[in-house]
Amino acid sequence: MDGISTDNTMEIVKGFNDERIKFFSEKDEGVYDAMNKGINRANGEWLYFLGSDDELYDEYILDKVYNKTIQTNYDFVYGNVLKVLSNIIYDNEFDLKKLFYKNICHQAIFFNKRLFDKTGLYNIKYKSRADYALNIHIFSNDYKIMYIPLIIARFNEGGFSSNYFDLEFWNDYNDNYLKPFKKILPKRELYSILWIYIYELITLKQYYKACKIFFKIPFHIKNTYAYICMLAAICGLVSSSILSLTNAMSNKRRS
């Protein structure tokens, strides 16, 4: 799937001269919309997504994965990736608790296509964390998951998802964090993730929303950092209100 590239992507693909390779170039609404288009067009039983700057670990890896999964009935099969810049193997076997703190690289995952009939497609309102939301849903529900201790791909760090704060994903924190993890994590650990959200809301000058989230956190698990964030949000809210009032009064005098 290609989002109408302006480089020589099409010529490179045609150069392989392999009828198994299907190339589609059309406008999309981001990487997850492109992945959804690929899911809908795919005819095979298993799906795998590889980014344009990533590559399979070696020429035998697909055969190795196939040999380990040929007689299984799993929905979701995953292994590891090799982070190219740091030369680190990421990140072995996951369970739901580990998924609270970090995501599985989608370059490490093979999806049985029937899985998407049950889960639905990627949520395209999430610009960088739709794969994380899907993985959380899969691990917190009754799907058949298999880990294989193989390096699947070479993964280039520092891409879009590493540098983009997905506000829409965090706005749905109740569905993406609180509901899936509340049965396995103590409240202090569960709600600690919201300090990241509150901090980013303050950075984005969404002070009122930051205050609302703060007051939803149980009192007994708030810490010093929480109150510093809250103070910053209140100061920001007051200063922005004063500025709005000052501008309104100034405009009224001019008129």
C-alpha positions in Angstrom: 0.0 0.0 0.0 1.4 3.4 -1.1 0.1 6.8 -0.3 0.7 8.3 -3.7 4.5 8.6 -3.3 6.3 11.2 -5.3 9.6 9.3 -5.3 10.5 6.3 -7.4 8.7 3.7 -5.2 6.5 2.5 -8.1 9.6 1.9 -10.4 11.4 0.0 -7.6 8.4 -2.3 -7.1 7.9 -2.9 -10.8 11.6 -3.7 -11.0 11.1 -6.9 -9.0 8.9 -8.3 -11.9 7.1 -10.6 -9.5 3.4 -11.3 -10.0 3.0 -12.1 -6.3 3.7 -8.5 -5.4 0.5 -6.3 -5.6 1.1 -2.6 -5.6 -1.7 -0.1 -4.8 -1.1 3.6 -4.7 -3.9 5.9 -3.5 -4.6 8.6 -1.1 -5.1 7.5 2.5 -5.8 9.1 5.9 -2.6 7.9 7.5 -0.6 4.7 8.1 -3.5 2.8 9.8 -5.9 3.7 7.0 -3.4 2.2 4.6 -3.1 -0.9 6.7 -6.9 -1.3 6.8 -6.9 -1.0 3.0 -4.3 -3.8 2.9 -6.4 -6.0 5.2 -9.5 -5.5 3.0 -7.6 -6.4 -0.2 -5.7 -9.4 1.2 -6.7 -12.9 0.2 -4.3 -14.9 2.3 -4.8 -16.5 5.7 -2.0 -14.6 7.5 -1.2 -10.9 7.4 2.1 -9.1 8.1 2.9 -5.4 8.0 6.4 -4.2 7.2 7.3 -0.5 7.2 9.1 1.1 4.2 12.3 1.5 6.2 12.2 -1.9 7.9 13.2 -5.3 6.6 12.8 -9.0 7.4 15.6 -10.3 9.6 16.8 -12.8 6.9 15.6 -14.7 3.9 14.5 -17.7 5.9 12.4 -16.1 8.6 9.0 -16.6 6.9 9.8 -20.3 6.4 10.7 -20.6 10.1 7.5 -18.9 11.2 5.5 -21.0 8.9 7.0 -24.3 10.2 6.1 -23.2 13.8 2.6 -22.2 13.1 1.4 -24.6 10.3 -0.5 -26.9 12.6 -1.7 -24.3 15.0 -5.0 -22.4 15.3 -3.8 -19.1 16.7 -5.1 -15.7 16.0 -2.0 -13.7 16.8 1.6 -14.9 16.5 4.5 -12.7 17.4 8.3 -12.8 17.9 11.0 -10.1 18.4 12.6 -7.4 16.3 16.2 -6.2 16.2 16.3 -2.5 16.8 18.9 -1.3 14.3 20.3 1.8 15.9 20.6 0.5 19.4 21.3 -3.2 18.4 18.8 -4.4 21.0 16.5 -7.4 20.6 13.0 -6.2 21.5 11.3 -7.5 23.6 10.6 -11.2 24.2 7.3 -12.6 25.5 4.5 -10.3 26.6 1.5 -10.6 28.9 -1.2 -8.0 29.6 0.8 -6.4 32.5 3.9 -5.9 30.3 1.7 -4.4 27.6 0.7 -1.7 30.0 4.2 -0.3 29.9 5.3 -1.0 26.3 3.9 -2.1 23.0 4.8 -5.0 20.7 6.3 -3.8 17.4 3.9 -4.6 14.7 6.9 -5.7 12.6 7.1 -8.7 15.0 3.4 -9.7 14.6 1.6 -12.1 12.2 -2.2 -11.8 12.3 -4.6 -14.4 11.2 -7.0 -12.5 8.9 -10.1 -13.9 10.7 -9.0 -12.0 13.8 -10.0 -8.7 12.2 -13.5 -10.1 11.6 -13.7 -10.3 15.4 -11.8 -7.1 16.5 -12.7 -4.8 13.6 -10.0 -2.8 11.7 -7.5 -0.3 13.1 -9.1 2.8 14.6 -7.9 5.5 12.2 -8.7 8.3 14.6 -5.6 7.2 16.4 -2.7 8.5 14.4 0.2 6.7 16.1 -1.3 4.2 18.6 -4.0 2.3 16.8 -1.8 -0.8 16.8 -1.2 -0.4 20.6 -5.0 -0.1 21.1 -5.6 -3.2 19.1 -2.9 -5.2 20.9 -4.4 -4.2 24.3 -7.8 -5.4 23.2 -6.4 -8.7 21.9 -4.4 -9.4 25.1 -7.3 -8.4 27.4 -9.8 -10.7 25.6 -10.0 -14.4 24.8 -7.9 -14.6 21.6 -5.4 -17.4 20.9 -1.9 -15.8 21.1 1.5 -17.5 20.4 5.0 -16.2 21.1 7.9 -17.6 19.0 11.4 -16.8 20.2 12.6 -15.6 16.8 13.8 -12.3 15.4 11.3 -11.4 12.8 12.5 -8.1 11.4 15.1 -5.3 11.6 13.3 -2.3 13.0 14.4 1.3 12.5 13.7 3.4 15.6 12.6 7.0 15.7 9.7 6.8 13.4 6.4 8.7 13.5 4.9 6.7 16.3 7.9 7.3 18.5 7.7 11.1 18.2 3.9 11.8 18.0 1.7 12.2 21.0 -1.5 10.6 20.1 -4.0 12.8 21.9 -7.1 10.9 20.6 -5.7 7.6 22.0 -5.2 9.3 25.4 -8.6 10.9 25.3 -10.0 7.4 25.3 -7.9 6.5 28.3 -10.8 4.8 30.1 -11.2 2.3 27.2 -7.6 1.9 26.4 -6.1 1.8 29.9 -8.5 1.7 32.9 -10.9 -0.9 31.7 -8.4 -3.4 30.2 -5.9 -3.3 33.1 -8.0 -2.6 36.2 -8.4 -6.3 37.1 -4.6 -7.0 37.1 -3.0 -3.8 38.4 -3.3 -1.9 41.7 -4.9 1.5 41.5 -1.7 3.4 42.2 0.1 1.7 39.3 -2.9 1.9 37.0 -3.5 5.6 37.5 0.1 6.5 37.3 -0.1 6.4 33.5 -2.4 9.4 33.6 0.4 11.8 34.7 1.8 11.5 31.2 -1.6 12.5 29.8 -2.0 15.4 32.2 1.5 16.7 31.5 0.9 16.7 27.7 -2.5 18.4 28.1 -0.7 21.2 30.0 1.9 21.4 27.3 -0.9 21.7 24.8 -2.5 24.4 27.0 -5.6 22.3 27.5 -5.7 23.3 31.2 -9.4 22.7 31.9 -9.2 19.1 30.6 -6.0 18.5 32.6 -7.9 19.7 35.8 -10.8 17.4 35.0 -8.6 14.3 34.6 -6.7 15.2 37.8 -9.9 15.2 39.9 -10.9 11.8 38.6 -7.8 10.2 40.1 -8.4 8.9 43.6 -7.0 11.2 46.3 -4.9 8.7 48.1 -2.8 7.8 45.1 -1.9 11.4 44.2 1.8 12.3 44.7 3.9 15.4 44.7 4.4 15.3 41.0 0.6 15.2 40.6 0.1 18.3 42.6 2.8 20.2 40.7 1.0 19.3 37.5 -2.3 20.4 39.0 -0.8 23.7 40.1 0.6 24.3 36.6 -2.8 23.5 35.1 -4.6 25.9 37.4 -2.0 28.7 36.8 -2.4 28.1 33.1 -6.2 28.1 33.3 -6.2 31.3 35.3 -3.7 33.1 33.0 -5.5 32.1 29.9 -8.8 33.2 31.4 -7.3 36.6 32.3 -5.8 37.0 28.8 -9.1 36.2 27.2 -10.9 38.7 29.4 -8.2 41.3 28.7 -8.5 40.8 25.0 -12.3 41.0 25.2 -12.2 44.3 27.1 -9.7 45.7 24.7 -11.8 44.8 21.7 -14.9 46.3 23.4 -13.0 49.6 23.9 -12.0 49.8 20.3 -15.6 49.2 19.2 
